Amino acid sequence: MSSGISSIAATTSRATQYTVLNESLEKLQRNLEVLKDTVEDTVVQAEWMKRLMTIHSSLLMASSRTLKEETDIQGQGRENQETS
């Protein structure tokens, strides 16, 4: 009788362990799917960030050039006034 009870207990314990393992694997699979979606979103966002940085850099260089040209023009105007 004792060996029959221990056999049933071992089978029940093993079944419980398989159930816990199965639940853990399902949770892991869901987390991997979320990670995959997050990585895909990150790839798209990285491409847009690259474009945004290019636009920002272009605007910064253009404004720098415009301000430099404006400063040069004002400087030439002052030189002309001083020589007059």
C-alpha positions as CSV (number, residue, x, y, z in Angstrom):
1,M,0.0,0.0,0.0
2,S,2.8,2.4,0.9
3,S,4.5,2.0,-2.4
4,G,1.2,2.6,-4.2
5,I,0.6,5.9,-2.3
6,S,4.2,7.1,-2.9
7,S,3.8,6.3,-6.6
8,I,0.6,8.3,-6.8
9,A,2.3,11.2,-4.9
10,A,5.3,11.1,-7.2
11,T,3.0,11.1,-10.3
12,T,0.9,14.0,-8.8
13,S,4.1,15.9,-8.0
14,R,5.5,15.4,-11.5
15,A,2.2,16.5,-13.0
16,T,2.2,19.6,-10.9
17,Q,5.8,20.3,-12.0
18,Y,4.8,19.9,-15.6
19,T,1.9,22.3,-15.2
20,V,4.1,24.9,-13.6
21,L,6.7,24.4,-16.3
22,N,4.1,24.7,-19.0
23,E,2.7,28.0,-17.5
24,S,6.3,29.3,-17.2
25,L,6.9,28.5,-20.9
26,E,3.7,30.2,-22.0
27,K,4.6,33.3,-20.0
28,L,8.1,33.2,-21.6
29,Q,6.6,32.9,-25.0
30,R,4.3,35.9,-24.4
31,N,7.3,38.0,-23.1
32,L,9.3,37.0,-26.2
33,E,6.4,38.2,-28.5
34,V,6.3,41.5,-26.6
35,L,10.1,41.8,-26.9
36,K,9.9,41.2,-30.6
37,D,7.2,43.9,-31.1
38,T,9.2,46.3,-29.0
39,V,12.4,45.7,-31.0
40,E,10.5,46.2,-34.3
41,D,9.1,49.5,-33.0
42,T,12.6,50.5,-31.9
43,V,14.0,49.9,-35.3
44,V,11.3,52.1,-36.9
45,Q,11.8,54.8,-34.3
46,A,15.6,54.7,-34.8
47,E,15.1,55.4,-38.5
48,W,12.8,58.3,-37.8
49,M,15.3,59.7,-35.2
50,K,18.0,59.5,-37.8
51,R,15.9,61.5,-40.2
52,L,15.0,64.0,-37.5
53,M,18.7,64.5,-36.6
54,T,19.5,65.1,-40.2
55,I,16.8,67.8,-40.5
56,H,17.9,69.3,-37.2
57,S,21.5,69.4,-38.3
58,S,20.6,71.0,-41.6
59,L,18.6,73.7,-39.8
60,L,21.4,74.4,-37.4
61,M,23.9,74.7,-40.2
62,A,21.6,76.9,-42.3
63,S,20.9,79.2,-39.4
64,S,24.6,79.5,-38.6
65,R,25.3,80.4,-42.2
66,T,22.5,82.9,-42.3
67,L,23.7,84.6,-39.0
68,K,27.3,84.7,-40.3
69,E,26.3,86.3,-43.6
70,E,24.1,88.8,-41.7
71,T,27.0,89.6,-39.4
72,D,29.3,90.0,-42.4
73,I,26.8,92.4,-44.1
74,Q,26.5,94.5,-41.0
75,G,30.2,94.6,-40.6
76,Q,30.6,95.8,-44.2
77,G,28.0,98.5,-43.6
78,R,29.9,99.7,-40.6
79,E,33.2,99.8,-42.6
80,N,31.5,101.8,-45.3
81,Q,30.1,104.3,-42.8
82,E,33.5,104.7,-41.1
83,T,35.3,105.4,-44.4
84,S,32.7,107.9,-45.5
